Amino acid sequence: MKDKNESVIPHGVIQHGPEEGIKESSREKTGLEKEECIRQLKTFFESQPHAVLATQNGKAPYASLVSFASNEKLTYLLFATAKATRKYSNILENPSVALLIDNRKNTKEDIQEATTVTALGRVEQIEDFERSIMEKIYLMKHPHLADFLNSPKTAFLKIRMEKYIVVTHFQRVVEISV
């Protein structure tokens, strides 16, 4: 029988766990291997509507819950936020962010069974020419947020992804550069 986390454990660029310390693969995954990693992450992201966004101003980190969506190749993650928020002012000051996406159920088993993905990247404004496409992607996943997304008080943003760090089984870590 398949491990229930097996479908979301990509075989990535760098893998390490408690048994072997840090083990770098001899080459970066490319071609079909990397495409399979991205496909598995996309399926995982489709199953999770929310993520924790970590931002930082010059003084301290700040975490907040956001509804997110991704483009097909996972090169961007999308989210919306009110402009009058700490997270938005932090992003304007420092566009480097982390997004934590997970499937925990808030049980004691989560420490061994949950999958967590830390997505690292830089926030960018969505350009006018791409806005309608990205709105469609976002609203397919979050149709209930249409009014919020279209409000002039809302910033619709994309995170240009740099790396995904996937943790399963408490200490099995896989990194995927995008």
RODO-2510 file (C-alpha; in nm, 4 decimals, decimal comma):
residues 178
     n   res          X          Y          Z
     1     m     0,0000     0,0000     0,0000
     2     k     0,1227     0,3498    -0,0862
     3     d     0,2276     0,5855     0,1885
     4     k    -0,0382     0,8570     0,2094
     5     n     0,2277     1,1289     0,1716
     6     e     0,4040     0,9565    -0,1154
     7     s     0,2109     1,1434    -0,3845
     8     v     0,3306     1,4781    -0,2479
     9     i     0,6939     1,3881    -0,1855
    10     p     0,8810     1,5107    -0,4899
    11     h     1,2278     1,3847    -0,5625
    12     g     1,4125     1,7133    -0,5714
    13     v     1,7458     1,8774    -0,5926
    14     i     1,8642     1,8368    -0,2337
    15     q     1,7372     1,5727     0,0072
    16     h     1,8257     1,5281     0,3702
    17     g     1,6833     1,3555     0,6735
    18     p     1,7848     1,2397     1,0191
    19     e     1,9552     0,9179     0,9071
    20     e     2,1946     1,0533     0,6516
    21     g     2,2554     1,4132     0,7576
    22     i     2,2677     1,6297     0,4480
    23     k     2,3006     1,4545     0,1174
    24     e     2,3298     1,6567    -0,1995
    25     s     2,2368     1,4844    -0,5217
    26     s     2,5073     1,4681    -0,7849
    27     r     2,3092     1,6864    -1,0237
    28     e     2,0105     1,9162    -1,0237
    29     k     1,6922     1,7452    -1,1324
    30     t     1,5901     1,8572    -1,4776
    31     g     1,3537     1,7581    -1,7510
    32     l     1,0998     1,4903    -1,6621
    33     e     1,2126     1,4524    -1,2996
    34     k     1,1629     1,8201    -1,2242
    35     e     0,8325     1,8243    -1,4151
    36     e     0,7080     1,5375    -1,1957
    37     c     0,8082     1,7275    -0,8800
    38     i     0,6154     2,0327    -0,9981
    39     r     0,3120     1,8214    -1,0933
    40     q     0,3006     1,6665    -0,7453
    41     l     0,3337     2,0051    -0,5757
    42     k     0,0583     2,1488    -0,7989
    43     t    -0,1776     1,8693    -0,6914
    44     f    -0,0895     1,9347    -0,3267
    45     f    -0,1454     2,3105    -0,3658
    46     e    -0,4838     2,2527    -0,5304
    47     s    -0,5938     2,0638    -0,2175
    48     q    -0,4985     2,3476     0,0191
    49     p    -0,6905     2,6778     0,0027
    50     h    -0,4877     2,8728     0,2590
    51     a    -0,1275     2,9369     0,3539
    52     v     0,0638     3,1307     0,6162
    53     l     0,2483     3,4268     0,4656
    54     a     0,5624     3,5423     0,6467
    55     t     0,6748     3,8982     0,5826
    56     q     0,9265     4,1161     0,7595
    57     n     0,9816     4,4828     0,8171
    58     g     1,3140     4,6138     0,9403
    59     k     1,2403     4,5022     1,2955
    60     a     1,0501     4,1749     1,3146
    61     p     0,8850     3,8957     1,1149
    62     y     0,5069     3,8858     1,0802
    63     a     0,2825     3,5924     0,9825
    64     s    -0,0710     3,6026     0,8452
    65     l    -0,3220     3,3711     0,6823
    66     v    -0,3891     3,4206     0,3092
    67     s    -0,5891     3,2453     0,0387
    68     f    -0,3528     3,1516    -0,2435
    69     a    -0,3490     3,0036    -0,5918
    70     s    -0,0701     2,9037    -0,8287
    71     n    -0,0008     2,9161    -1,1976
    72     e     0,0447     2,5890    -1,3869
    73     k     0,4259     2,5733    -1,3646
    74     l     0,4364     2,7003    -1,0014
    75     t     0,6636     2,9850    -1,1005
    76     y     0,4178     3,2206    -0,9277
    77     l     0,1882     3,1998    -0,6276
    78     l    -0,0958     3,4520    -0,6112
    79     f    -0,2717     3,6149    -0,3171
    80     a    -0,4748     3,9236    -0,2338
    81     t    -0,4553     4,1476     0,0702
    82     a    -0,6073     4,4700     0,1880
    83     k    -0,3668     4,7585     0,1297
    84     a    -0,4208     4,8891     0,4837
    85     t    -0,2472     4,5922     0,6515
    86     r     0,0822     4,5263     0,8210
    87     k     0,1632     4,2484     0,5725
    88     y     0,1211     4,4858     0,2778
    89     s     0,3359     4,7584     0,4313
    90     n     0,5993     4,4951     0,5159
    91     i     0,5958     4,3732     0,1538
    92     l     0,6465     4,7266     0,0274
    93     e     0,9491     4,7579     0,2564
    94     n     1,0871     4,4071     0,1943
    95     p     0,9418     4,1974    -0,0923
    96     s     1,1160     3,8737     0,0156
    97     v     0,8557     3,6420     0,1686
    98     a     0,7928     3,2839     0,2726
    99     l     0,4627     3,1028     0,2388
   100     l     0,3902     2,7911     0,4467
   101     i     0,1415     2,5515     0,2873
   102     d     0,0488     2,2392     0,4824
   103     n    -0,2118     1,9688     0,5296
   104     r    -0,2126     1,9420     0,9075
   105     k    -0,5301     1,8492     1,0889
   106     n    -0,4215     1,9788     1,4309
   107     t    -0,3724     1,6324     1,5773
   108     k    -0,0734     1,4837     1,7558
   109     e    -0,0061     1,2682     1,4478
   110     d     0,0621     1,5779     1,2384
   111     i     0,4239     1,5950     1,3494
   112     q     0,4895     1,2664     1,1628
   113     e     0,2122     1,2664     0,9018
   114     a     0,1646     1,6224     0,7818
   115     t     0,3310     1,7573     0,4705
   116     t     0,4574     2,1145     0,4827
   117     v     0,5900     2,3210     0,1966
   118     t     0,7817     2,6416     0,2529
   119     a     0,7699     2,8511    -0,0624
   120     l     1,0385     3,1187    -0,0867
   121     g     1,0205     3,4100    -0,3272
   122     r     0,9794     3,7802    -0,3944
   123     v     0,6492     3,9643    -0,4224
   124     e     0,5853     4,1564    -0,7426
   125     q     0,3001     4,3722    -0,8632
   126     i     0,0793     4,2052    -1,1226
   127     e     0,1112     4,3911    -1,4517
   128     d    -0,2017     4,5123    -1,6320
   129     f    -0,1465     4,2783    -1,9296
   130     e    -0,1415     3,9681    -1,7058
   131     r    -0,4050     4,0662    -1,4501
   132     s    -0,7085     3,9121    -1,6236
   133     i    -0,5361     3,5736    -1,6606
   134     m    -0,4133     3,5719    -1,3022
   135     e    -0,7551     3,6824    -1,1726
   136     k    -0,9120     3,3846    -1,3498
   137     i    -0,6589     3,1478    -1,1912
   138     y    -0,7195     3,2948    -0,8459
   139     l    -1,0996     3,3092    -0,8736
   140     m    -1,1244     2,9502    -1,0020
   141     k    -0,9929     2,8465    -0,6618
   142     h    -1,1553     3,1257    -0,4571
   143     p    -1,4771     3,2434    -0,6305
   144     h    -1,6110     3,3693    -0,2961
   145     l    -1,3351     3,6351    -0,2925
   146     a    -1,4375     3,8110    -0,6175
   147     d    -1,5680     4,1256    -0,4467
   148     f    -1,2604     4,1481    -0,2233
   149     l    -1,0258     4,0963    -0,5192
   150     n    -1,1919     4,3697    -0,7239
   151     s    -1,1991     4,6273    -0,4451
   152     p    -0,9774     4,9338    -0,4963
   153     k    -0,8633     4,8795    -0,1357
   154     t    -0,7154     4,5391    -0,2259
   155     a    -0,3688     4,4632    -0,3607
   156     f    -0,3534     4,1570    -0,5877
   157     l     0,0039     4,0259    -0,5811
   158     k     0,2209     3,7483    -0,7185
   159     i     0,5197     3,5834    -0,5594
   160     r     0,7931     3,4966    -0,8087
   161     m     0,9065     3,1646    -0,6686
   162     e     1,2709     3,0810    -0,6090
   163     k     1,2530     2,7583    -0,4100
   164     y     1,0146     2,5093    -0,2502
   165     i     1,1216     2,3202     0,0624
   166     v     0,9041     2,0139     0,1267
   167     v     0,9073     1,8431     0,4676
   168     t     0,7370     1,5087     0,5314
   169     h     0,7640     1,2461     0,8039
   170     f     0,8942     1,5080     1,0498
   171     q     1,2467     1,5343     0,9058
   172     r     1,2456     1,4223     0,5433
   173     v     1,3359     1,7378     0,3510
   174     v     1,3409     1,7965    -0,0239
   175     e     1,4318     2,1263    -0,1906
   176     i     1,3204     2,2197    -0,5400
   177     s     1,4615     2,5262    -0,7130
   178     v     1,2231     2,6902    -0,9550
***
